[in-house]
Amino acid sequence: MMRRLKSIREKRGISQLKLAMDLGLTQNSVSRYESGVREADYKTLVAMADYFNVSIDYLLERTDKPGVNR
């Protein structure tokens, strides 16, 4: 589900642990989101999209355009 999360995180040089700490998650949760073992809830999706300044649709691979419509 969130393969794109891993890609964005790695391109920006952010570790799973840093992302987890910045968003108030555990490193294990981030790992599970990236591997598709666990799905993020709405609040977490919004936090991740805001953190990376991309749309939720981009994170969920529903679009290839990272832009956010605000």
N, CA, C and O atoms as a MOPAC input file, in Angstrom:
PM7 MOZYME 1SCF
protein

 N      0.81300 1    -1.19900 1     0.00000 1
 C      0.00000 1     0.00000 1     0.00000 1
 C      0.85400 1     1.26000 1     0.00000 1
 O      0.60400 1     2.17600 1    -0.78400 1
 N      1.85100 1     1.31900 1     0.86200 1
 C      2.57500 1     2.57500 1     1.01200 1
 C      4.03000 1     2.43800 1     0.53900 1
 O      4.94500 1     2.95700 1     1.17900 1
 N      4.23400 1     1.74200 1    -0.57800 1
 C      5.58300 1     1.65100 1    -1.12600 1
 C      6.14100 1     3.03500 1    -1.41400 1
 O      7.34400 1     3.27000 1    -1.30300 1
 N      5.26200 1     3.93400 1    -1.77900 1
 C      5.70300 1     5.28200 1    -2.09700 1
 C      6.23900 1     5.99200 1    -0.85500 1
 O      7.14200 1     6.82100 1    -0.96400 1
 N      5.70900 1     5.68600 1     0.29900 1
 C      6.20300 1     6.27900 1     1.54300 1
 C      7.68900 1     5.98900 1     1.69600 1
 O      8.47100 1     6.89000 1     1.99900 1
 N      8.07500 1     4.75200 1     1.49100 1
 C      9.48300 1     4.36800 1     1.61000 1
 C     10.33000 1     5.12700 1     0.59200 1
 O     11.41300 1     5.61300 1     0.91700 1
 N      9.84300 1     5.22500 1    -0.61700 1
 C     10.56900 1     5.91300 1    -1.67000 1
 C     10.80000 1     7.38800 1    -1.32800 1
 O     11.91800 1     7.88900 1    -1.45400 1
 N      9.75800 1     8.06900 1    -0.90300 1
 C      9.86600 1     9.49000 1    -0.53600 1
 C     10.81700 1     9.65600 1     0.64400 1
 O     11.68500 1    10.52900 1     0.63900 1
 N     10.64500 1     8.82200 1     1.63800 1
 C     11.46500 1     8.90800 1     2.85100 1
 C     12.94100 1     8.72800 1     2.50100 1
 O     13.78700 1     9.49800 1     2.95600 1
 N     13.25000 1     7.72000 1     1.69900 1
 C     14.64200 1     7.45500 1     1.34600 1
 C     15.22500 1     8.55600 1     0.46700 1
 O     16.38200 1     8.94000 1     0.64100 1
 N     14.42900 1     9.07200 1    -0.48500 1
 C     14.90900 1    10.15500 1    -1.35300 1
 C     15.26800 1    11.40000 1    -0.54800 1
 O     16.16200 1    12.15600 1    -0.92900 1
 N     14.58000 1    11.60600 1     0.54700 1
 C     14.83200 1    12.79300 1     1.37500 1
 C     15.83100 1    12.52500 1     2.49100 1
 O     16.12500 1    13.40300 1     3.30200 1
 N     16.35300 1    11.29100 1     2.52200 1
 C     17.38300 1    10.95300 1     3.50200 1
 C     16.88400 1    10.89200 1     4.93300 1
 O     17.62000 1    11.21400 1     5.86500 1
 N     15.64400 1    10.48100 1     5.10900 1
 C     15.03800 1    10.40200 1     6.43900 1
 C     14.94000 1     8.93300 1     6.84800 1
 O     14.44000 1     8.10500 1     6.08700 1
 N     15.40800 1     8.62200 1     8.02100 1
 C     15.32500 1     7.24100 1     8.51300 1
 C     13.91300 1     6.93800 1     9.00300 1
 O     13.12400 1     7.84300 1     9.27200 1
 N     13.61800 1     5.66800 1     9.11100 1
 C     12.32100 1     5.26700 1     9.67000 1
 C     12.18000 1     5.79900 1    11.08600 1
 O     11.10800 1     6.25500 1    11.48500 1
 N     13.26400 1     5.73900 1    11.83900 1
 C     13.21900 1     6.19300 1    13.22600 1
 C     12.94300 1     7.69200 1    13.31700 1
 O     12.13700 1     8.12000 1    14.14300 1
 N     13.60200 1     8.49600 1    12.47900 1
 C     13.36700 1     9.94700 1    12.48800 1
 C     11.92600 1    10.26000 1    12.12300 1
 O     11.27300 1    11.06400 1    12.79000 1
 N     11.42300 1     9.62400 1    11.05700 1
 C     10.03500 1     9.83900 1    10.65300 1
 C      9.08900 1     9.47400 1    11.80000 1
 O      8.16300 1    10.21900 1    12.12100 1
 N      9.33700 1     8.33000 1    12.40000 1
 C      8.49200 1     7.88400 1    13.50700 1
 C      8.50900 1     8.88500 1    14.65700 1
 O      7.46000 1     9.23000 1    15.20100 1
 N      9.68400 1     9.34300 1    15.02000 1
 C      9.79800 1    10.29500 1    16.13000 1
 C      9.10700 1    11.61300 1    15.78900 1
 O      8.41900 1    12.18600 1    16.63300 1
 N      9.28400 1    12.09500 1    14.56600 1
 C      8.67100 1    13.36100 1    14.16100 1
 C      7.14600 1    13.29000 1    14.13200 1
 O      6.46800 1    14.29200 1    14.36200 1
 N      6.60900 1    12.10300 1    13.84900 1
 C      5.15100 1    11.95100 1    13.74900 1
 C      4.52000 1    11.31400 1    14.99100 1
 O      3.30800 1    11.10300 1    15.03100 1
 N      5.32100 1    11.01500 1    15.98200 1
 C      4.78300 1    10.41100 1    17.20000 1
 C      4.36900 1     8.96000 1    17.01600 1
 O      3.41300 1     8.48900 1    17.63300 1
 N      5.10300 1     8.26000 1    16.15700 1
 C      4.83700 1     6.84700 1    15.89100 1
 C      6.01200 1     6.02000 1    16.38300 1
 O      6.98600 1     6.56500 1    16.90100 1
 N      5.92400 1     4.71600 1    16.22500 1
 C      7.06500 1     3.85700 1    16.49700 1
 C      7.73500 1     3.50200 1    15.17300 1
 O      7.09600 1     3.52100 1    14.12000 1
 N      9.01200 1     3.18400 1    15.23300 1
 C      9.73500 1     2.77700 1    14.03600 1
 C      9.10200 1     1.51400 1    13.45900 1
 O      9.05200 1     1.33900 1    12.24100 1
 N      8.62800 1     0.64900 1    14.32400 1
 C      7.97800 1    -0.58700 1    13.89400 1
 C      6.71700 1    -0.28900 1    13.08000 1
 O      6.44700 1    -0.96900 1    12.08900 1
 N      5.94800 1     0.71300 1    13.48500 1
 C      4.74300 1     1.08500 1    12.73400 1
 C      5.10400 1     1.58300 1    11.34200 1
 O      4.47200 1     1.19600 1    10.35900 1
 N      6.12000 1     2.44300 1    11.25500 1
 C      6.55100 1     2.96000 1     9.95300 1
 C      6.98100 1     1.79800 1     9.06000 1
 O      6.61900 1     1.74900 1     7.88500 1
 N      7.74500 1     0.87500 1     9.61200 1
 C      8.18800 1    -0.29600 1     8.85500 1
 C      6.99900 1    -1.10200 1     8.34400 1
 O      6.99600 1    -1.54900 1     7.19700 1
 N      6.01300 1    -1.28400 1     9.17300 1
 C      4.82500 1    -2.05400 1     8.76400 1
 C      4.00200 1    -1.32300 1     7.71900 1
 O      3.44000 1    -1.95800 1     6.82600 1
 N      3.91600 1     0.00500 1     7.81000 1
 C      3.22300 1     0.78300 1     6.77800 1
 C      3.93500 1     0.62200 1     5.43900 1
 O      3.29800 1     0.41200 1     4.40700 1
 N      5.25400 1     0.72100 1     5.46700 1
 C      6.03100 1     0.63200 1     4.23400 1
 C      5.96500 1    -0.74900 1     3.59200 1
 O      5.98200 1    -0.86800 1     2.36700 1
 N      5.89100 1    -1.77200 1     4.39900 1
 C      5.86900 1    -3.13600 1     3.86500 1
 C      4.46100 1    -3.62100 1     3.52500 1
 O      4.29400 1    -4.67600 1     2.91300 1
 N      3.45600 1    -2.85200 1     3.92100 1
 C      2.08100 1    -3.23100 1     3.62400 1
 C      1.46100 1    -4.19000 1     4.62000 1
 O      0.35400 1    -4.68500 1     4.40800 1
 N      2.17400 1    -4.45400 1     5.71100 1
 C      1.64500 1    -5.33500 1     6.75100 1
 C      0.51800 1    -4.64400 1     7.50800 1
 O     -0.41700 1    -5.28900 1     7.98300 1
 N      0.62100 1    -3.33600 1     7.61300 1
 C     -0.36300 1    -2.54300 1     8.35600 1
 C     -0.76000 1    -1.32900 1     7.52100 1
 O      0.06100 1    -0.78300 1     6.78500 1
 N     -2.01000 1    -0.91100 1     7.63500 1
 C     -2.47800 1     0.27600 1     6.92100 1
 C     -2.63400 1     1.43400 1     7.90000 1
 O     -3.14300 1     1.27800 1     9.01000 1
 N     -2.18100 1     2.59500 1     7.45100 1
 C     -2.27500 1     3.79300 1     8.28700 1
 C     -3.72100 1     4.27000 1     8.36600 1
 O     -4.47200 1     4.17000 1     7.39600 1
 N     -4.09900 1     4.78700 1     9.52900 1
 C     -5.42600 1     5.38000 1     9.66300 1
 C     -5.42400 1     6.77600 1     9.03800 1
 O     -4.37900 1     7.28400 1     8.63000 1
 N     -6.59100 1     7.37800 1     8.97200 1
 C     -6.74300 1     8.68300 1     8.31300 1
 C     -5.83800 1     9.74300 1     8.93500 1
 O     -5.16200 1    10.48100 1     8.21900 1
 N     -5.82500 1     9.81900 1    10.24100 1
 C     -5.01700 1    10.82300 1    10.94100 1
 C     -3.53800 1    10.66700 1    10.60000 1
 O     -2.84100 1    11.65900 1    10.38600 1
 N     -3.06400 1     9.44400 1    10.55000 1
 C     -1.66600 1     9.17900 1    10.23000 1
 C     -1.36600 1     9.50600 1     8.77200 1
 O     -0.30600 1    10.05000 1     8.46100 1
 N     -2.29500 1     9.17600 1     7.87700 1
 C     -2.11100 1     9.52000 1     6.46000 1
 C     -1.99100 1    11.02800 1     6.27400 1
 O     -1.12900 1    11.50100 1     5.53400 1
 N     -2.84900 1    11.77200 1     6.94100 1
 C     -2.80400 1    13.23400 1     6.84600 1
 C     -1.46300 1    13.74800 1     7.38500 1
 O     -0.84100 1    14.62000 1     6.77900 1
 N     -1.02800 1    13.20900 1     8.51400 1
 C      0.24100 1    13.64100 1     9.11000 1
 C      1.41200 1    13.35400 1     8.16900 1
 O      2.30800 1    14.18500 1     8.02200 1
 N      1.40800 1    12.18500 1     7.53700 1
 C      2.48300 1    11.83200 1     6.60100 1
 C      2.45800 1    12.72400 1     5.36300 1
 O      3.49900 1    13.19100 1     4.90000 1
 N      1.28000 1    12.95100 1     4.84200 1
 C      1.15300 1    13.80400 1     3.65500 1
 C      1.62200 1    15.22800 1     3.98200 1
 O      2.33600 1    15.83700 1     3.18500 1
 N      1.23300 1    15.75600 1     5.13100 1
 C      1.67100 1    17.08300 1     5.53900 1
 C      3.18100 1    17.11800 1     5.75700 1
 O      3.84000 1    18.08100 1     5.36300 1
 N      3.72200 1    16.10300 1     6.36300 1
 C      5.16000 1    16.01900 1     6.65500 1
 C      5.98500 1    16.11400 1     5.36400 1
 O      6.98900 1    16.82300 1     5.30600 1
 N      5.54500 1    15.39300 1     4.34300 1
 C      6.27400 1    15.36500 1     3.08200 1
 C      5.74300 1    16.38200 1     2.06100 1
 O      6.27900 1    16.49300 1     0.95900 1
 N      4.70600 1    17.11000 1     2.42700 1
 C      4.07600 1    18.10400 1     1.55800 1
 C      3.62700 1    17.48700 1     0.22800 1
 O      3.90800 1    18.01100 1    -0.84900 1
 N      2.93100 1    16.37400 1     0.34000 1
 C      2.35200 1    15.68400 1    -0.82400 1
 C      0.89400 1    15.37000 1    -0.50400 1
 O      0.46200 1    15.48400 1     0.64300 1
 N      0.14900 1    14.97800 1    -1.52200 1
 C     -1.24900 1    14.61500 1    -1.29100 1
 C     -1.35500 1    13.17800 1    -0.76700 1
 O     -0.45800 1    12.35800 1    -0.95700 1
 N     -2.45900 1    12.91000 1    -0.11500 1
 C     -2.72300 1    11.54500 1     0.34200 1
 C     -2.83800 1    10.61600 1    -0.86400 1
 O     -2.36300 1     9.48100 1    -0.82100 1
 N     -3.46300 1    11.08700 1    -1.93100 1
 C     -3.57800 1    10.27200 1    -3.13900 1
 C     -2.20400 1     9.89000 1    -3.68400 1
 O     -2.02300 1     8.78600 1    -4.19800 1
 N     -1.24800 1    10.79300 1    -3.57400 1
 C      0.11100 1    10.48600 1    -4.02500 1
 C      0.72200 1     9.39600 1    -3.14400 1
 O      1.33400 1     8.45900 1    -3.65600 1
 N      0.56300 1     9.50900 1    -1.84700 1
 C      1.07900 1     8.48100 1    -0.93500 1
 C      0.46000 1     7.12000 1    -1.22600 1
 O      1.13400 1     6.09200 1    -1.16300 1
 N     -0.83000 1     7.12500 1    -1.54500 1
 C     -1.54800 1     5.86800 1    -1.78500 1
 C     -1.43000 1     5.38600 1    -3.23200 1
 O     -2.06400 1     4.40600 1    -3.62300 1
 N     -0.60000 1     6.09400 1    -4.03000 1
 C     -0.33600 1     5.73300 1    -5.41600 1
 C     -1.57700 1     5.79200 1    -6.30100 1
 O     -1.71000 1     5.03700 1    -7.26400 1
 N     -2.47700 1     6.70400 1    -5.95400 1
 C     -3.66100 1     6.92600 1    -6.78200 1
 C     -3.38600 1     7.95100 1    -7.86700 1
 O     -4.16700 1     8.10200 1    -8.80700 1
 N     -2.25500 1     8.66300 1    -7.72700 1
 C     -1.81800 1     9.63600 1    -8.71800 1
 C     -0.29700 1     9.69600 1    -8.69500 1
 O      0.33600 1     9.35500 1    -7.69600 1
 N      0.27200 1    10.12900 1    -9.79300 1
 C      1.71900 1    10.31700 1    -9.84700 1
 C      2.10100 1    11.77600 1    -9.64100 1
 O      3.27900 1    12.12500 1    -9.71800 1
 N      1.12600 1    12.61800 1    -9.38400 1
 C      1.37100 1    14.03900 1    -9.14900 1
 C      1.37600 1    14.29700 1    -7.64700 1
 O      0.34900 1    14.14900 1    -6.98400 1
 N      2.53500 1    14.68200 1    -7.10900 1
 C      2.63500 1    14.85600 1    -5.65800 1
 C      1.96400 1    16.10200 1    -5.11700 1
 O      1.80700 1    16.22500 1    -3.90300 1
 N      1.56500 1    17.02500 1    -5.96900 1
 C      1.01900 1    18.30100 1    -5.52800 1
 C     -0.16100 1    18.19100 1    -4.59900 1
 O     -0.94600 1    17.24600 1    -4.66000 1
 N     -0.26900 1    19.19000 1    -3.72800 1
 C     -1.34600 1    19.25300 1    -2.74500 1
 C     -2.31600 1    20.34400 1    -3.18000 1
 O     -1.89000 1    21.45100 1    -3.50900 1
 N     -3.59500 1    20.05200 1    -3.18700 1
 C     -4.63100 1    21.04800 1    -3.49700 1
 C     -5.16400 1    21.60400 1    -2.18700 1
 O     -5.82800 1    20.90400 1    -1.42300 1
 N     -4.86700 1    22.86000 1    -1.94300 1
 C     -5.34100 1    23.46400 1    -0.69700 1
 C     -6.18600 1    24.65100 1    -1.00100 1
 O     -6.68600 1    25.30400 1    -0.08500 1

